[in-house]
Amino acid sequence: MNSYLILLRVTIFLLLASFLNAANTPYSYSYIPKSVYKNQVFPVTILTKHYDQKNPPHFEFDIIGELQPIDNKPTKLINKDEAFFTFYFKADKNSDSINIPQLSIWNLNYTYMLQPKSIKVKELYTSKAKKFSNLIASNLRVNRVKIDPYDSQNSLITLKLEATEANLEDIKIPNVTDDGIEDIKRDGARVTASYYFIIPSKEKNINFSYYNLIKNNFLEKEITTHKKDGYTQTIELTPKNLTFDKIKKYITFGSIALLLILLFFTKDRLYLILTLILIAFTIYIYMPNKDICIQEGAAIYILPTQNSNISKQLDRKITTNIIKKYKNFNKIEYKNIIGWVKDEDICKN
């Protein structure tokens, strides 16, 4: 009986000591989800007690672990003498569980270790979702819709998206073609990107759904894809407005004629100088665009970006007119397709 009491007292003492030691530990996990969905972006938060701004902690996850934070720089929230540091991870789509790697934390005085944590990975059942876009997020906003004619029968749609805790890189709207994602930028939980795709011009709307982590439900989005008042355009991807060009020409030639009349009646050299300047400017503006030779096999891209989808590949060497120059891309028209070719695909000789 005595030995039993001694063992019980030792056990209670060790548990109490362990509890007090944990309570005094300056670092601990403040939030770790018990389970996440495949491909979900989720936060993991570390609580720092007695935070000293002059001696901040440094964090390093074990590089041996397969799972690593999306950004090694955490977001920070300070509340009096406590600080919360949040890292964002993305769940593996091929695993039933993932492990947050061992975390080393140090400052000028101490070094601490937080042991690995296991998280269950669940399948998101999408059978009831209408046109699920593979997107999982706490929130989603479509900030802008850009509409451009792609060819005689199709339109190029570009969506400027903003989301929270989202896997925007995985977005795929069903029943669209030649889609792609560009300019993904993350700032903590916030992520922005441009998503483009091609649909028939006769389509007036496009619908898709995403899974909202706050409401734990699928939410639908409807995007108007026909031109209306207030719509915006991309970087001069469409041909110039011919009516406006005509008006500019009438104004330019009318101004030249007026200056010539004033010059005839006044013989003032100022009108002569202004006339010559305007004529030179007009010649420069309306000079034919430069022709270029494009190599066989060159790719014609939908957008002037490095990760843009290819709309066509040339089966022969061609000579065509440059519509516009943008960075290291050249806008051309070939067989009723308007697209962009890289400088490196222009003939050398």
FIVEXLUM-743572 format. One record per residue (C-alpha): residue in one letter; x, y, z; residue number from 1. Coordinates in steps of 0.02 Angstrom, whole numbers. Layout:
BEGIN
  res      px      py      pz    n
    A       X       Y       Z  NUM
...
//
This chain:
BEGIN
  res      px      py      pz    n
    M       0       0       0    1
    N     142     119      45    2
    S     231      84    -120    3
    Y      67     118    -212    4
    L      46     287    -126    5
    I     226     333    -163    6
    L     204     291    -348    7
    L      42     390    -356    8
    R     125     542    -275    9
    V     272     533    -396   10
    T     153     521    -544   11
    I      52     671    -485   12
    F     212     769    -455   13
    L     278     731    -630   14
    L     112     779    -710   15
    L     106     941    -610   16
    A     286     980    -654   17
    S     252     945    -837   18
    F      99    1058    -832   19
    L     193    1200    -748   20
    N     338    1183    -869   21
    A     218    1191   -1017   22
    A     134    1343    -941   23
    N     302    1431    -929   24
    T     360    1384   -1103   25
    P     374    1545   -1203   26
    Y     324    1461   -1368   27
    S     179    1348   -1409   28
    Y      57    1311   -1549   29
    S     -91    1426   -1531   30
    Y    -187    1351   -1677   31
    I    -169    1192   -1780   32
    P    -319    1124   -1876   33
    K    -371     947   -1829   34
    S    -412     907   -2010   35
    V    -400     990   -2181   36
    Y    -456     954   -2358   37
    K    -341     897   -2497   38
    N    -261    1048   -2584   39
    Q    -322    1163   -2445   40
    V    -214    1310   -2390   41
    F    -221    1322   -2200   42
    P    -140    1423   -2059   43
    V     -32    1364   -1914   44
    T      -4    1492   -1776   45
    I     133    1499   -1644   46
    L     105    1595   -1482   47
    T     253    1691   -1410   48
    K     239    1742   -1227   49
    H     336    1890   -1156   50
    Y     373    1953   -1331   51
    D     525    2067   -1341   52
    Q     532    2172   -1498   53
    K     718    2201   -1473   54
    N     751    2014   -1464   55
    P     625    1935   -1586   56
    P     615    1748   -1615   57
    H     676    1662   -1774   58
    F     587    1511   -1846   59
    E     651    1365   -1949   60
    F     552    1209   -1994   61
    D     649    1047   -2015   62
    I     692    1038   -2200   63
    I     684     848   -2194   64
    G     495     860   -2176   65
    E     402     844   -2340   66
    L     279     981   -2292   67
    Q     350    1158   -2290   68
    P     267    1328   -2267   69
    I     216    1422   -2425   70
    D     314    1573   -2362   71
    N     454    1563   -2235   72
    K     410    1736   -2171   73
    P     260    1726   -2052   74
    T     126    1856   -2025   75
    K     139    1937   -1854   76
    L       6    2000   -1733   77
    I      59    2082   -1568   78
    N     -59    2091   -1420   79
    K      24    2178   -1271   80
    D     166    2062   -1217   81
    E     109    1917   -1328   82
    A     140    1891   -1513   83
    F      59    1772   -1637   84
    F     158    1711   -1787   85
    T      60    1625   -1926   86
    F     129    1514   -2065   87
    Y      25    1447   -2209   88
    F      38    1271   -2277   89
    K     -46    1176   -2418   90
    A    -112    1001   -2391   91
    D     -51     861   -2504   92
    K    -184     795   -2621   93
    N    -111     620   -2618   94
    S    -102     589   -2430   95
    D    -225     545   -2293   96
    S    -121     636   -2162   97
    I      16     767   -2158   98
    N     144     816   -2027   99
    I     194     992   -1979  100
    P     384     971   -1965  101
    Q     482     999   -1807  102
    L     503    1186   -1779  103
    S     661    1265   -1709  104
    I     638    1435   -1625  105
    W     781    1540   -1560  106
    N     828    1714   -1503  107
    L     985    1787   -1426  108
    N     958    1695   -1263  109
    Y     871    1529   -1292  110
    T     830    1393   -1417  111
    Y     667    1295   -1415  112
    M     592    1150   -1511  113
    L     411    1119   -1554  114
    Q     382     938   -1599  115
    P     298     880   -1762  116
    K     108     882   -1768  117
    S      -1     767   -1872  118
    I    -156     829   -1964  119
    K    -288     721   -2046  120
    V    -321     755   -2231  121
    K    -500     731   -2292  122
    E    -578     715   -2464  123
    L    -694     857   -2515  124
    Y    -850     777   -2588  125
    T    -904     883   -2735  126
    S   -1049     779   -2804  127
    K   -1175     912   -2751  128
    A   -1071    1059   -2812  129
    K   -1118    1141   -2976  130
    K    -967    1169   -3090  131
    F    -840    1156   -2948  132
    S    -682    1253   -2992  133
    N    -561    1158   -2876  134
    L    -550    1315   -2770  135
    I    -554    1307   -2579  136
    A    -551    1475   -2490  137
    S    -615    1573   -2341  138
    N    -672    1708   -2460  139
    L    -669    1748   -2646  140
    R    -693    1912   -2740  141
    V    -693    1947   -2926  142
    N    -624    2124   -2931  143
    R    -625    2149   -3120  144
    V    -684    2063   -3278  145
    K    -589    2101   -3440  146
    I    -668    2052   -3605  147
    D    -572    2045   -3769  148
    P    -614    1969   -3938  149
    Y    -502    1819   -3967  150
    D    -559    1774   -4142  151
    S    -719    1788   -4244  152
    Q    -812    1664   -4133  153
    N    -730    1671   -3962  154
    S    -690    1794   -3823  155
    L    -542    1802   -3706  156
    I    -598    1830   -3526  157
    T    -478    1885   -3389  158
    L    -534    1885   -3206  159
    K    -440    1983   -3074  160
    L    -465    1874   -2920  161
    E    -435    1908   -2735  162
    A    -455    1770   -2605  163
    T    -414    1725   -2426  164
    E    -327    1563   -2376  165
    A    -351    1501   -2553  166
    N    -271    1380   -2676  167
    L    -294    1499   -2822  168
    E    -159    1409   -2921  169
    D    -278    1260   -2939  170
    I    -428    1353   -3007  171
    K    -509    1275   -3159  172
    I    -681    1330   -3217  173
    P    -769    1185   -3305  174
    N    -814    1198   -3489  175
    V    -688    1334   -3533  176
    T    -537    1312   -3646  177
    D    -357    1372   -3647  178
    D    -367    1434   -3468  179
    G    -221    1483   -3360  180
    I    -170    1576   -3203  181
    E     -45    1721   -3197  182
    D      33    1843   -3074  183
    I      -4    1747   -2914  184
    K      45    1855   -2764  185
    R      28    1803   -2583  186
    D      31    1917   -2431  187
    G      -8    1812   -2279  188
    A    -185    1745   -2298  189
    R    -224    1860   -2445  190
    V    -188    1799   -2621  191
    T    -220    1885   -2789  192
    A    -203    1821   -2967  193
    S    -264    1841   -3146  194
    Y    -361    1695   -3219  195
    Y    -395    1693   -3406  196
    F    -495    1578   -3519  197
    I    -580    1571   -3688  198
    I    -767    1546   -3715  199
    P    -885    1567   -3863  200
    S    -930    1750   -3889  201
    K   -1115    1706   -3885  202
    E   -1101    1656   -3701  203
    K   -1172    1796   -3594  204
    N   -1128    1724   -3423  205
    I   -1011    1597   -3345  206
    N   -1049    1507   -3181  207
    F    -938    1411   -3062  208
    S    -930    1365   -2878  209
    Y    -798    1360   -2743  210
    Y    -794    1287   -2567  211
    N    -807    1420   -2431  212
    L    -713    1369   -2273  213
    I    -808    1492   -2163  214
    K    -982    1436   -2214  215
    N    -929    1255   -2243  216
    N   -1027    1252   -2404  217
    F   -1011    1274   -2591  218
    L   -1045    1451   -2651  219
    E   -1085    1496   -2831  220
    K   -1015    1640   -2932  221
    E   -1092    1710   -3090  222
    I    -984    1815   -3207  223
    T   -1056    1923   -3347  224
    T    -951    1889   -3502  225
    H   -1029    2004   -3630  226
    K    -978    2184   -3659  227
    K   -1077    2316   -3568  228
    D   -1055    2493   -3505  229
    G    -905    2503   -3390  230
    Y    -815    2347   -3447  231
    T    -627    2356   -3453  232
    Q    -500    2296   -3580  233
    T    -329    2217   -3568  234
    I    -166    2291   -3631  235
    E    -226    2341   -3805  236
    L    -259    2160   -3851  237
    T    -401    2215   -3964  238
    P    -382    2306   -4131  239
    K    -389    2495   -4129  240
    N    -559    2579   -4138  241
    L    -574    2626   -4321  242
    T    -708    2757   -4294  243
    F    -600    2849   -4169  244
    D    -452    2834   -4287  245
    K    -555    2918   -4424  246
    I    -601    3061   -4308  247
    K    -417    3085   -4262  248
    K    -371    3089   -4446  249
    Y    -506    3219   -4485  250
    I    -446    3328   -4341  251
    T    -263    3311   -4392  252
    F    -289    3348   -4577  253
    G    -411    3488   -4536  254
    S    -281    3568   -4423  255
    I    -150    3557   -4561  256
    A    -270    3637   -4685  257
    L    -312    3777   -4562  258
    L    -126    3812   -4531  259
    L     -93    3818   -4719  260
    I    -235    3944   -4742  261
    L    -168    4053   -4602  262
    L       6    4040   -4675  263
    F     -57    4093   -4848  264
    F    -144    4249   -4783  265
    T     -23    4303   -4646  266
    K     146    4244   -4714  267
    D     192    4216   -4531  268
    R     338    4094   -4510  269
    L     263    4029   -4348  270
    Y     121    3948   -4447  271
    L     249    3871   -4565  272
    I     345    3794   -4420  273
    L     184    3729   -4339  274
    T     127    3656   -4506  275
    L     292    3565   -4534  276
    I     290    3496   -4356  277
    L     111    3432   -4374  278
    I     148    3354   -4545  279
    A     303    3266   -4475  280
    F     204    3203   -4324  281
    T      64    3140   -4438  282
    I     187    3046   -4548  283
    Y     265    2966   -4394  284
    I      98    2913   -4319  285
    Y      25    2840   -4479  286
    M     182    2756   -4544  287
    P     152    2571   -4585  288
    N     200    2453   -4445  289
    K     361    2357   -4461  290
    D     356    2185   -4541  291
    I     446    2042   -4453  292
    C     496    1866   -4501  293
    I     443    1731   -4377  294
    Q     529    1562   -4372  295
    E     445    1396   -4409  296
    G     383    1312   -4250  297
    A     361    1476   -4156  298
    A     221    1479   -4027  299
    I      82    1608   -4034  300
    Y      32    1646   -3854  301
    I    -139    1705   -3795  302
    L     -64    1837   -3680  303
    P     107    1923   -3672  304
    T     159    1827   -3516  305
    Q     283    1687   -3485  306
    N     155    1559   -3426  307
    S      19    1598   -3552  308
    N     -61    1456   -3648  309
    I     -17    1431   -3832  310
    S    -157    1460   -3957  311
    K     -61    1400   -4110  312
    Q     111    1342   -4168  313
    L     175    1399   -4337  314
    D     201    1258   -4463  315
    R     310    1368   -4575  316
    K     412    1527   -4576  317
    I     302    1682   -4603  318
    T     320    1869   -4628  319
    T     186    1975   -4547  320
    N     149    2146   -4475  321
    I     183    2196   -4293  322
    I      23    2264   -4216  323
    K     103    2307   -4050  324
    K     262    2281   -3949  325
    Y     253    2237   -3763  326
    K     413    2194   -3667  327
    N     489    2044   -3757  328
    F     328    2000   -3849  329
    N     261    2053   -4019  330
    K      77    2059   -4057  331
    I      31    1988   -4228  332
    E    -118    1925   -4326  333
    Y    -105    1759   -4419  334
    K    -250    1667   -4502  335
    N    -379    1769   -4406  336
    I    -292    1732   -4240  337
    I    -223    1878   -4140  338
    G     -84    1829   -4021  339
    W      92    1861   -3959  340
    V     261    1791   -4011  341
    K     424    1806   -3915  342
    D     574    1905   -3976  343
    E     676    1745   -3976  344
    D     564    1673   -4112  345
    I     599    1815   -4235  346
    C     713    1768   -4381  347
    K     893    1817   -4346  348
    N     936    1869   -4525  349
//
